[in-house]
Amino acid sequence: MTDIAERIGREPALATVVLRQANSAHYGYGRRVETIPDAAVVLGIGTIRSLAIASAVLRLLAVDRDGLSVHRRA
């Protein structure tokens, strides 16, 4: 988990999402999770993997590669 937490720490956007999710009411941890290693333990590998994939996909979709973003918003 320390290796995973270290890699999450290198990506600020992912670290924010992981900490926010670890502190959500869904997990009901009982105290505020303030470090990435603690968040990694609370969430587990599967949830972290899902959050990392979702973060990567959202960044990919945010780029206007074909110039049609204006039409997609309509």
Distance bins in CASP14 RR format, pairs under 12 A and 6 or more apart:
PFRMAT RR
TARGET T0000
AUTHOR 0000-0000-0000
RMODE 2
METHOD distances of the structure
MODEL  1
1 7 0 0 0 0 0 1 0 0 0 0 0
1 8 0 0 0 0 0 1 0 0 0 0 0
1 35 0 0 0 0 0 1 0 0 0 0 0
1 36 0 0 0 0 1 0 0 0 0 0 0
1 37 1 0 0 1 0 0 0 0 0 0 0
1 38 0 0 0 0 1 0 0 0 0 0 0
1 39 0 0 0 0 1 0 0 0 0 0 0
1 40 1 0 1 0 0 0 0 0 0 0 0
1 41 1 0 1 0 0 0 0 0 0 0 0
1 42 0 0 0 0 0 1 0 0 0 0 0
1 43 0 0 0 0 0 1 0 0 0 0 0
1 44 0 0 0 0 1 0 0 0 0 0 0
1 45 0 0 0 0 1 0 0 0 0 0 0
1 48 0 0 0 0 1 0 0 0 0 0 0
2 8 0 0 0 0 0 1 0 0 0 0 0
2 9 0 0 0 0 0 1 0 0 0 0 0
2 35 0 0 0 0 0 1 0 0 0 0 0
2 36 0 0 0 0 1 0 0 0 0 0 0
2 37 1 0 0 1 0 0 0 0 0 0 0
2 38 0 0 0 0 0 1 0 0 0 0 0
2 40 0 0 0 0 1 0 0 0 0 0 0
2 41 0 0 0 0 0 1 0 0 0 0 0
3 9 0 0 0 0 0 1 0 0 0 0 0
3 10 0 0 0 0 0 1 0 0 0 0 0
3 36 0 0 0 0 0 1 0 0 0 0 0
3 37 0 0 0 0 0 1 0 0 0 0 0
3 40 0 0 0 0 1 0 0 0 0 0 0
3 45 0 0 0 0 0 1 0 0 0 0 0
3 48 0 0 0 0 0 1 0 0 0 0 0
4 10 0 0 0 0 0 1 0 0 0 0 0
4 11 0 0 0 0 0 1 0 0 0 0 0
4 14 0 0 0 0 0 1 0 0 0 0 0
4 15 0 0 0 0 0 1 0 0 0 0 0
4 18 0 0 0 0 1 0 0 0 0 0 0
4 36 0 0 0 0 1 0 0 0 0 0 0
4 37 0 0 0 0 1 0 0 0 0 0 0
4 39 0 0 0 0 0 1 0 0 0 0 0
4 40 1 0 1 0 0 0 0 0 0 0 0
4 41 0 0 0 0 1 0 0 0 0 0 0
4 43 0 0 0 0 0 1 0 0 0 0 0
4 44 0 0 0 0 1 0 0 0 0 0 0
4 45 1 0 0 1 0 0 0 0 0 0 0
4 46 0 0 0 0 0 1 0 0 0 0 0
4 47 0 0 0 0 0 1 0 0 0 0 0
4 48 1 0 0 1 0 0 0 0 0 0 0
4 49 0 0 0 0 1 0 0 0 0 0 0
4 51 0 0 0 0 0 1 0 0 0 0 0
4 52 0 0 0 0 1 0 0 0 0 0 0
5 11 0 0 0 0 0 1 0 0 0 0 0
5 14 0 0 0 0 0 1 0 0 0 0 0
5 15 0 0 0 0 1 0 0 0 0 0 0
5 18 0 0 0 0 1 0 0 0 0 0 0
5 19 0 0 0 0 0 1 0 0 0 0 0
5 22 0 0 0 0 0 1 0 0 0 0 0
5 33 0 0 0 0 0 1 0 0 0 0 0
5 35 1 0 0 1 0 0 0 0 0 0 0
5 36 1 0 1 0 0 0 0 0 0 0 0
5 37 1 0 1 0 0 0 0 0 0 0 0
5 38 0 0 0 0 1 0 0 0 0 0 0
5 39 1 0 0 1 0 0 0 0 0 0 0
5 40 1 0 1 0 0 0 0 0 0 0 0
5 41 0 0 0 0 1 0 0 0 0 0 0
5 42 0 0 0 0 0 1 0 0 0 0 0
5 43 0 0 0 0 0 1 0 0 0 0 0
5 44 0 0 0 0 0 1 0 0 0 0 0
5 45 0 0 0 0 0 1 0 0 0 0 0
5 48 0 0 0 0 1 0 0 0 0 0 0
6 15 0 0 0 0 0 1 0 0 0 0 0
6 35 0 0 0 0 0 1 0 0 0 0 0
6 36 0 0 0 0 1 0 0 0 0 0 0
6 37 0 0 0 0 1 0 0 0 0 0 0
6 40 0 0 0 0 1 0 0 0 0 0 0
7 14 0 0 0 0 1 0 0 0 0 0 0
7 15 0 0 0 0 1 0 0 0 0 0 0
7 18 0 0 0 0 0 1 0 0 0 0 0
7 36 0 0 0 0 1 0 0 0 0 0 0
7 37 0 0 0 0 0 1 0 0 0 0 0
7 40 0 0 0 0 1 0 0 0 0 0 0
7 48 0 0 0 0 1 0 0 0 0 0 0
7 49 0 0 0 0 0 1 0 0 0 0 0
7 52 0 0 0 0 1 0 0 0 0 0 0
8 14 1 0 1 0 0 0 0 0 0 0 0
8 15 1 0 1 0 0 0 0 0 0 0 0
8 16 0 0 0 0 1 0 0 0 0 0 0
8 17 0 0 0 0 1 0 0 0 0 0 0
8 18 1 0 1 0 0 0 0 0 0 0 0
8 19 0 0 0 0 1 0 0 0 0 0 0
8 21 0 0 0 0 0 1 0 0 0 0 0
8 22 0 0 0 0 0 1 0 0 0 0 0
8 35 0 0 0 0 0 1 0 0 0 0 0
8 36 1 0 1 0 0 0 0 0 0 0 0
8 37 0 0 0 0 1 0 0 0 0 0 0
8 38 0 0 0 0 0 1 0 0 0 0 0
8 39 1 0 0 1 0 0 0 0 0 0 0
8 40 1 0 0 1 0 0 0 0 0 0 0
8 43 0 0 0 0 0 1 0 0 0 0 0
8 44 0 0 0 0 0 1 0 0 0 0 0
8 45 0 0 0 0 0 1 0 0 0 0 0
8 47 0 0 0 0 0 1 0 0 0 0 0
8 48 1 0 0 1 0 0 0 0 0 0 0
8 49 0 0 0 0 0 1 0 0 0 0 0
8 51 0 0 0 0 1 0 0 0 0 0 0
8 52 1 0 0 1 0 0 0 0 0 0 0
8 55 0 0 0 0 0 1 0 0 0 0 0
9 15 1 0 1 0 0 0 0 0 0 0 0
9 16 0 0 0 0 1 0 0 0 0 0 0
9 17 0 0 0 0 0 1 0 0 0 0 0
9 18 0 0 0 0 1 0 0 0 0 0 0
9 19 0 0 0 0 0 1 0 0 0 0 0
9 35 0 0 0 0 0 1 0 0 0 0 0
9 36 1 0 1 0 0 0 0 0 0 0 0
9 37 0 0 0 0 1 0 0 0 0 0 0
9 39 0 0 0 0 0 1 0 0 0 0 0
9 40 0 0 0 0 0 1 0 0 0 0 0
9 48 0 0 0 0 0 1 0 0 0 0 0
9 52 0 0 0 0 0 1 0 0 0 0 0
10 36 0 0 0 0 0 1 0 0 0 0 0
10 52 0 0 0 0 0 1 0 0 0 0 0
11 17 0 0 0 0 1 0 0 0 0 0 0
11 18 0 0 0 0 1 0 0 0 0 0 0
11 36 0 0 0 0 0 1 0 0 0 0 0
11 48 0 0 0 0 0 1 0 0 0 0 0
11 51 0 0 0 0 0 1 0 0 0 0 0
11 52 0 0 0 0 1 0 0 0 0 0 0
11 55 1 0 0 1 0 0 0 0 0 0 0
11 56 0 0 0 0 1 0 0 0 0 0 0
11 59 0 0 0 0 0 1 0 0 0 0 0
12 18 0 0 0 0 0 1 0 0 0 0 0
12 19 0 0 0 0 0 1 0 0 0 0 0
12 36 0 0 0 0 0 1 0 0 0 0 0
12 55 0 0 0 0 0 1 0 0 0 0 0
13 19 0 0 0 0 0 1 0 0 0 0 0
13 20 0 0 0 0 0 1 0 0 0 0 0
13 51 0 0 0 0 0 1 0 0 0 0 0
13 52 0 0 0 0 0 1 0 0 0 0 0
13 54 0 0 0 0 0 1 0 0 0 0 0
13 55 1 0 0 1 0 0 0 0 0 0 0
13 56 0 0 0 0 0 1 0 0 0 0 0
13 58 0 0 0 0 1 0 0 0 0 0 0
13 59 1 0 0 1 0 0 0 0 0 0 0
13 62 0 0 0 0 0 1 0 0 0 0 0
14 20 0 0 0 0 0 1 0 0 0 0 0
14 21 0 0 0 0 0 1 0 0 0 0 0
14 36 0 0 0 0 1 0 0 0 0 0 0
14 39 0 0 0 0 0 1 0 0 0 0 0
14 40 0 0 0 0 0 1 0 0 0 0 0
14 43 0 0 0 0 0 1 0 0 0 0 0
14 48 0 0 0 0 1 0 0 0 0 0 0
14 49 0 0 0 0 0 1 0 0 0 0 0
14 50 0 0 0 0 0 1 0 0 0 0 0
14 51 1 0 0 1 0 0 0 0 0 0 0
14 52 1 0 1 0 0 0 0 0 0 0 0
14 53 0 0 0 0 0 1 0 0 0 0 0
14 54 0 0 0 0 1 0 0 0 0 0 0
14 55 1 0 1 0 0 0 0 0 0 0 0
14 56 0 0 0 0 1 0 0 0 0 0 0
14 58 0 0 0 0 0 1 0 0 0 0 0
14 59 0 0 0 0 1 0 0 0 0 0 0
15 21 0 0 0 0 0 1 0 0 0 0 0
15 22 0 0 0 0 0 1 0 0 0 0 0
15 33 0 0 0 0 0 1 0 0 0 0 0
15 34 0 0 0 0 0 1 0 0 0 0 0
15 35 0 0 0 0 0 1 0 0 0 0 0
15 36 1 0 1 0 0 0 0 0 0 0 0
15 37 0 0 0 0 0 1 0 0 0 0 0
15 39 0 0 0 0 1 0 0 0 0 0 0
15 40 0 0 0 0 0 1 0 0 0 0 0
15 48 0 0 0 0 0 1 0 0 0 0 0
15 51 0 0 0 0 0 1 0 0 0 0 0
15 52 0 0 0 0 0 1 0 0 0 0 0
15 55 0 0 0 0 0 1 0 0 0 0 0
16 22 0 0 0 0 0 1 0 0 0 0 0
16 23 0 0 0 0 0 1 0 0 0 0 0
16 36 0 0 0 0 0 1 0 0 0 0 0
16 39 0 0 0 0 0 1 0 0 0 0 0
16 51 0 0 0 0 0 1 0 0 0 0 0
16 55 0 0 0 0 1 0 0 0 0 0 0
17 23 0 0 0 0 0 1 0 0 0 0 0
17 24 0 0 0 0 0 1 0 0 0 0 0
17 36 0 0 0 0 0 1 0 0 0 0 0
17 39 0 0 0 0 1 0 0 0 0 0 0
17 43 0 0 0 0 0 1 0 0 0 0 0
17 47 0 0 0 0 0 1 0 0 0 0 0
17 48 0 0 0 0 1 0 0 0 0 0 0
17 50 0 0 0 0 0 1 0 0 0 0 0
17 51 1 0 1 0 0 0 0 0 0 0 0
17 52 0 0 0 0 1 0 0 0 0 0 0
17 53 0 0 0 0 0 1 0 0 0 0 0
17 54 0 0 0 0 1 0 0 0 0 0 0
17 55 1 0 1 0 0 0 0 0 0 0 0
17 56 0 0 0 0 0 1 0 0 0 0 0
17 58 0 0 0 0 1 0 0 0 0 0 0
17 59 0 0 0 0 0 1 0 0 0 0 0
18 24 0 0 0 0 0 1 0 0 0 0 0
18 27 0 0 0 0 0 1 0 0 0 0 0
18 33 0 0 0 0 1 0 0 0 0 0 0
18 34 0 0 0 0 0 1 0 0 0 0 0
18 35 0 0 0 0 0 1 0 0 0 0 0
18 36 1 0 0 1 0 0 0 0 0 0 0
18 37 0 0 0 0 0 1 0 0 0 0 0
18 38 0 0 0 0 0 1 0 0 0 0 0
18 39 1 0 1 0 0 0 0 0 0 0 0
18 40 1 0 0 1 0 0 0 0 0 0 0
18 41 0 0 0 0 0 1 0 0 0 0 0
18 42 0 0 0 0 1 0 0 0 0 0 0
18 43 1 0 0 1 0 0 0 0 0 0 0
18 44 0 0 0 0 0 1 0 0 0 0 0
18 45 0 0 0 0 0 1 0 0 0 0 0
18 46 0 0 0 0 0 1 0 0 0 0 0
18 47 0 0 0 0 1 0 0 0 0 0 0
18 48 1 0 0 1 0 0 0 0 0 0 0
18 49 0 0 0 0 0 1 0 0 0 0 0
18 50 0 0 0 0 0 1 0 0 0 0 0
18 51 1 0 1 0 0 0 0 0 0 0 0
18 52 0 0 0 0 1 0 0 0 0 0 0
18 54 0 0 0 0 0 1 0 0 0 0 0
18 55 0 0 0 0 1 0 0 0 0 0 0
19 27 0 0 0 0 0 1 0 0 0 0 0
19 29 0 0 0 0 0 1 0 0 0 0 0
19 32 0 0 0 0 1 0 0 0 0 0 0
19 33 1 0 0 1 0 0 0 0 0 0 0
19 34 1 0 0 1 0 0 0 0 0 0 0
19 35 0 0 0 0 1 0 0 0 0 0 0
19 36 1 0 0 1 0 0 0 0 0 0 0
19 37 0 0 0 0 0 1 0 0 0 0 0
19 38 0 0 0 0 1 0 0 0 0 0 0
19 39 1 0 1 0 0 0 0 0 0 0 0
19 40 0 0 0 0 0 1 0 0 0 0 0
19 42 0 0 0 0 1 0 0 0 0 0 0
19 43 0 0 0 0 1 0 0 0 0 0 0
19 48 0 0 0 0 0 1 0 0 0 0 0
19 51 0 0 0 0 0 1 0 0 0 0 0
20 26 0 0 0 0 0 1 0 0 0 0 0
20 27 0 0 0 0 0 1 0 0 0 0 0
20 32 0 0 0 0 0 1 0 0 0 0 0
20 33 0 0 0 0 1 0 0 0 0 0 0
20 36 0 0 0 0 0 1 0 0 0 0 0
20 39 0 0 0 0 1 0 0 0 0 0 0
20 42 0 0 0 0 0 1 0 0 0 0 0
20 43 0 0 0 0 0 1 0 0 0 0 0
20 51 0 0 0 0 1 0 0 0 0 0 0
20 55 0 0 0 0 0 1 0 0 0 0 0
21 27 1 0 0 1 0 0 0 0 0 0 0
21 28 0 0 0 0 0 1 0 0 0 0 0
21 29 0 0 0 0 0 1 0 0 0 0 0
21 33 0 0 0 0 1 0 0 0 0 0 0
21 36 0 0 0 0 0 1 0 0 0 0 0
21 39 1 0 0 1 0 0 0 0 0 0 0
21 40 0 0 0 0 0 1 0 0 0 0 0
21 42 0 0 0 0 1 0 0 0 0 0 0
21 43 1 0 0 1 0 0 0 0 0 0 0
21 44 0 0 0 0 0 1 0 0 0 0 0
21 46 0 0 0 0 0 1 0 0 0 0 0
21 47 1 0 0 1 0 0 0 0 0 0 0
21 48 0 0 0 0 1 0 0 0 0 0 0
21 50 0 0 0 0 1 0 0 0 0 0 0
21 51 1 0 0 1 0 0 0 0 0 0 0
21 52 0 0 0 0 0 1 0 0 0 0 0
21 54 0 0 0 0 0 1 0 0 0 0 0
21 55 0 0 0 0 0 1 0 0 0 0 0
22 28 0 0 0 0 1 0 0 0 0 0 0
22 29 1 0 0 1 0 0 0 0 0 0 0
22 30 0 0 0 0 0 1 0 0 0 0 0
22 31 0 0 0 0 0 1 0 0 0 0 0
22 32 0 0 0 0 1 0 0 0 0 0 0
22 33 1 0 1 0 0 0 0 0 0 0 0
22 34 0 0 0 0 1 0 0 0 0 0 0
22 35 0 0 0 0 1 0 0 0 0 0 0
22 36 0 0 0 0 1 0 0 0 0 0 0
22 37 0 0 0 0 0 1 0 0 0 0 0
22 38 1 0 0 1 0 0 0 0 0 0 0
22 39 1 1 0 0 0 0 0 0 0 0 0
22 40 0 0 0 0 1 0 0 0 0 0 0
22 41 0 0 0 0 1 0 0 0 0 0 0
22 42 1 0 1 0 0 0 0 0 0 0 0
22 43 1 0 1 0 0 0 0 0 0 0 0
22 44 0 0 0 0 1 0 0 0 0 0 0
22 47 0 0 0 0 1 0 0 0 0 0 0
22 48 0 0 0 0 1 0 0 0 0 0 0
22 51 0 0 0 0 0 1 0 0 0 0 0
23 29 1 0 0 1 0 0 0 0 0 0 0
23 30 0 0 0 0 1 0 0 0 0 0 0
23 31 0 0 0 0 1 0 0 0 0 0 0
23 32 1 0 0 1 0 0 0 0 0 0 0
23 33 1 0 1 0 0 0 0 0 0 0 0
23 34 0 0 0 0 1 0 0 0 0 0 0
23 35 0 0 0 0 0 1 0 0 0 0 0
23 38 0 0 0 0 0 1 0 0 0 0 0
23 39 1 0 0 1 0 0 0 0 0 0 0
23 42 0 0 0 0 1 0 0 0 0 0 0
23 43 0 0 0 0 0 1 0 0 0 0 0
24 30 0 0 0 0 0 1 0 0 0 0 0
24 32 0 0 0 0 0 1 0 0 0 0 0
24 33 0 0 0 0 1 0 0 0 0 0 0
24 39 0 0 0 0 0 1 0 0 0 0 0
24 42 0 0 0 0 1 0 0 0 0 0 0
24 43 0 0 0 0 1 0 0 0 0 0 0
24 47 0 0 0 0 0 1 0 0 0 0 0
24 51 0 0 0 0 0 1 0 0 0 0 0
26 42 0 0 0 0 0 1 0 0 0 0 0
26 43 0 0 0 0 0 1 0 0 0 0 0
26 47 0 0 0 0 1 0 0 0 0 0 0
27 33 0 0 0 0 1 0 0 0 0 0 0
27 38 0 0 0 0 0 1 0 0 0 0 0
27 39 0 0 0 0 1 0 0 0 0 0 0
27 41 0 0 0 0 0 1 0 0 0 0 0
27 42 1 0 1 0 0 0 0 0 0 0 0
27 43 1 0 0 1 0 0 0 0 0 0 0
27 44 0 0 0 0 0 1 0 0 0 0 0
27 47 0 0 0 0 1 0 0 0 0 0 0
28 42 0 0 0 0 1 0 0 0 0 0 0
28 43 0 0 0 0 0 1 0 0 0 0 0
29 38 0 0 0 0 1 0 0 0 0 0 0
29 39 0 0 0 0 1 0 0 0 0 0 0
29 41 0 0 0 0 1 0 0 0 0 0 0
29 42 1 0 1 0 0 0 0 0 0 0 0
29 43 0 0 0 0 0 1 0 0 0 0 0
30 38 0 0 0 0 0 1 0 0 0 0 0
30 42 0 0 0 0 0 1 0 0 0 0 0
31 38 0 0 0 0 1 0 0 0 0 0 0
31 42 0 0 0 0 0 1 0 0 0 0 0
32 38 0 0 0 0 1 0 0 0 0 0 0
32 39 0 0 0 0 0 1 0 0 0 0 0
32 42 0 0 0 0 0 1 0 0 0 0 0
33 39 1 0 1 0 0 0 0 0 0 0 0
33 40 0 0 0 0 1 0 0 0 0 0 0
33 41 0 0 0 0 1 0 0 0 0 0 0
33 42 1 0 1 0 0 0 0 0 0 0 0
33 43 0 0 0 0 1 0 0 0 0 0 0
34 42 0 0 0 0 0 1 0 0 0 0 0
35 41 0 0 0 0 1 0 0 0 0 0 0
35 42 0 0 0 0 0 1 0 0 0 0 0
36 42 0 0 0 0 0 1 0 0 0 0 0
36 43 0 0 0 0 0 1 0 0 0 0 0
36 48 0 0 0 0 0 1 0 0 0 0 0
37 43 0 0 0 0 0 1 0 0 0 0 0
37 44 0 0 0 0 0 1 0 0 0 0 0
37 48 0 0 0 0 0 1 0 0 0 0 0
38 44 0 0 0 0 0 1 0 0 0 0 0
39 47 0 0 0 0 1 0 0 0 0 0 0
39 48 0 0 0 0 1 0 0 0 0 0 0
39 51 0 0 0 0 0 1 0 0 0 0 0
40 46 0 0 0 0 0 1 0 0 0 0 0
40 47 0 0 0 0 1 0 0 0 0 0 0
40 48 1 0 0 1 0 0 0 0 0 0 0
40 49 0 0 0 0 0 1 0 0 0 0 0
40 51 0 0 0 0 0 1 0 0 0 0 0
40 52 0 0 0 0 0 1 0 0 0 0 0
41 47 0 0 0 0 0 1 0 0 0 0 0
41 48 0 0 0 0 0 1 0 0 0 0 0
42 48 0 0 0 0 0 1 0 0 0 0 0
43 49 0 0 0 0 1 0 0 0 0 0 0
43 50 0 0 0 0 1 0 0 0 0 0 0
43 51 1 0 0 1 0 0 0 0 0 0 0
43 52 0 0 0 0 0 1 0 0 0 0 0
44 50 0 0 0 0 0 1 0 0 0 0 0
44 51 0 0 0 0 0 1 0 0 0 0 0
44 52 0 0 0 0 0 1 0 0 0 0 0
45 51 0 0 0 0 0 1 0 0 0 0 0
45 52 0 0 0 0 0 1 0 0 0 0 0
46 52 0 0 0 0 1 0 0 0 0 0 0
46 53 0 0 0 0 0 1 0 0 0 0 0
46 54 0 0 0 0 0 1 0 0 0 0 0
47 53 0 0 0 0 0 1 0 0 0 0 0
47 54 0 0 0 0 0 1 0 0 0 0 0
48 54 0 0 0 0 0 1 0 0 0 0 0
48 55 0 0 0 0 0 1 0 0 0 0 0
49 55 0 0 0 0 0 1 0 0 0 0 0
49 56 0 0 0 0 0 1 0 0 0 0 0
50 56 0 0 0 0 0 1 0 0 0 0 0
50 57 0 0 0 0 0 1 0 0 0 0 0
51 57 0 0 0 0 0 1 0 0 0 0 0
51 58 0 0 0 0 0 1 0 0 0 0 0
52 58 0 0 0 0 0 1 0 0 0 0 0
52 59 0 0 0 0 0 1 0 0 0 0 0
53 59 0 0 0 0 0 1 0 0 0 0 0
53 60 0 0 0 0 0 1 0 0 0 0 0
54 60 0 0 0 0 0 1 0 0 0 0 0
54 61 0 0 0 0 0 1 0 0 0 0 0
55 61 0 0 0 0 0 1 0 0 0 0 0
55 62 0 0 0 0 0 1 0 0 0 0 0
56 62 0 0 0 0 0 1 0 0 0 0 0
56 63 0 0 0 0 0 1 0 0 0 0 0
57 63 0 0 0 0 0 1 0 0 0 0 0
61 69 0 0 0 0 1 0 0 0 0 0 0
61 72 0 0 0 0 1 0 0 0 0 0 0
62 69 0 0 0 0 1 0 0 0 0 0 0
62 72 0 0 0 0 0 1 0 0 0 0 0
63 69 0 0 0 0 1 0 0 0 0 0 0
64 70 0 0 0 0 1 0 0 0 0 0 0
64 71 0 0 0 0 0 1 0 0 0 0 0
64 72 0 0 0 0 1 0 0 0 0 0 0
64 73 0 0 0 0 0 1 0 0 0 0 0
65 72 0 0 0 0 0 1 0 0 0 0 0
66 72 0 0 0 0 1 0 0 0 0 0 0
67 73 0 0 0 0 0 1 0 0 0 0 0
68 74 0 0 0 0 0 1 0 0 0 0 0
END
